[in-house]
């Protein structure tokens, strides 16, 4: 452990540290080079604490957002395909319905004309 005097605050010194404070540091910290000077024999004025590493979560958050966006886009693509398929199925069903309605109308017309044909002597086998 060595005692140093803080000469520059542009380093991750303990919270509340100020220029001139004496701190006992365990070993040499690369981040302290040029920001302190030896202070052997002087009384400590602040306790050393390992600096908290500032984590930039913006990249992690951006990556997570990209994953979520990609998943959402995949879902949109899937739903678009399903919607297209449903549209085609709807068109097929509508065509089948129209054919069934035409067949029904033809059958109803034929049924309505059948009693008339039976009443017509030309159709009873009379010559």
C-alpha positions, 0 to 999 in steps of 0.5 A: 500500500502506498499513500498518494496525494490527489493532484487531478480529479480526472480519474475514478477517485472515491466519491467525495475526493478532492485535489490535495486529499491523501489516500492509501492505495493498494498497488499501482493503478494505471488510471492514477498515473499522472493524477497523484504524487507520492505522500508517504508519511502524511495522514490519510484524508480519504479511504480508498475504494475500488472505482465502480466500473461505469457500464455503458448499457446503450449497446446492450439495450440497442442490441436487445431492441434490434433483436425485438425489432427483428422478432416483430418484423418476422411476426409481421412477415408471417402475418402478412403471408397468412393474410395473403393466404386467407385472402386467397382462401376467401376468394376461393370460397366466394367463387364456390358460394357463387357457383352454389347459388347459381346451381341452387337457382337453376335447380329451383327454376327447373323444379318450378318448370317441372309441374308445367311440363307435366301438365303440357300434353306434348310432354305426356307421351300423347301423340 
